[in-house]
Amino acid sequence: SPVWDTGIAAFAVGESGMAPSKAMQRCADWLLTKEVRRKGDWSVKRPDTEPSGWYFEFANEFYPDIDDTAMVLLGLKHCRATSRSAQEATAQRAVNWLLAMQSKDGGWGE
């Protein structure tokens, strides 16, 4: 998945200690465009949760998932989008969405 690959690549490059670059800015900008902003089947159980998250595959925008979303958040910690405020708002929505997806037993995934 390009989303997973880009998130994990951003994380790896960031962990390497590389200085911020235009390439990493483009990476962050691209990831922000892939955020899911519409409700999917998950909203049946969590109707008050604002849509967010990222998805696996190429055209699966109705089904964000936990692992891609977590990976993108890890990657975004290491790069800065053109709009820092947009990046911060996106990250906060995604964290809120992840927390809303937590199972009653404390784990994620059912």
N, C-alpha and C positions, 0 to 999 in steps of 0.2 A: 504494500500500500504506500503510495507517495506520502500520505500524511504521517504514518508511522515512521517511514524511512527518514523523512525530513525532521521530525521531532527528535528521533534518536541521534541523527547526525548533528543537529544543533547542540544537543546535550554533550556529545562526545567532543566536538570542537570547543565548546565552552569549557569543558573540564580540562582540556589540554592547556588552558591558560592563554590562548591566543587573544591578542588585543581585539577590541571591537572593530568590525570592518563593514564595508558596504555590502559585502556578500551576506553577512549575518543579518544585516538590516533587511535585505531583500527576503531572506529566509523568514524572518519574523512577520514581515508584511504579507507574505504568501500564506503562512499559517493562519493569520488572522482572517484571511478571506475564506478559509475552509471551515470556520466555526459554524456549527449547526444553530440556526436561529428560528427553527420552527418546531412545533410540538410533534412528537412521534407517539408510538404506542406506549412508551414509558409514562406519558402524561395521564393515562387512565388511573394509575395508582397515585400519581403525584401531580394533581391538576394545578396546584398553586406554584409550581416550580417554573422559574423562567427558563426557556430553552437555551441550551448551550451544549458544548462538547464537540468532539471530533469523531469521525467514523473511519472504519476500515474499508478498503476497496476504492473504486474510482467514482462511483455515482451512487452513494448509499446515504444520502443526506437526511433521510428520515430516521436513521438508526445510529445515533452517536453511541459510543461504548466507553466503558471505564478505562481500559488499558490505553487506547489511543489518546483519550483525553488526558490521562495522567502523563503519558509520554510527551505530549505537546506542551503541557505545563512545565515539565522538566526542561525541555528545550528552550522555551521562551524565557526561562530564568537567565539564560546565557546570551540573549541577544535583545536588541532594542529596535522596535518598529519605528517607522517614520513618525507616527503619532504615539507618543508615550502614554497619553491619556487613554487612547483607544486600546492600547495593549493592557493597561492596568484594569480598565473596565471589563475587557474580555476575560482576563485571568480571574477576576473576582466572580464573574458569572459562572465560569467553568468550575471554580472551586465550590461555589454554592450548588451547582448541578451535581457534582461528584458527591457532596455530602448528602444531598437529597436522595441519591441512588443507594446509599448505604442500607444494608439489610438490617432487620430488627435484631439479629444476633450479633451485630457489630462488624461483620465482614462485608465484602462487596461481591455481588454476583449471586444469582439464585439458582 
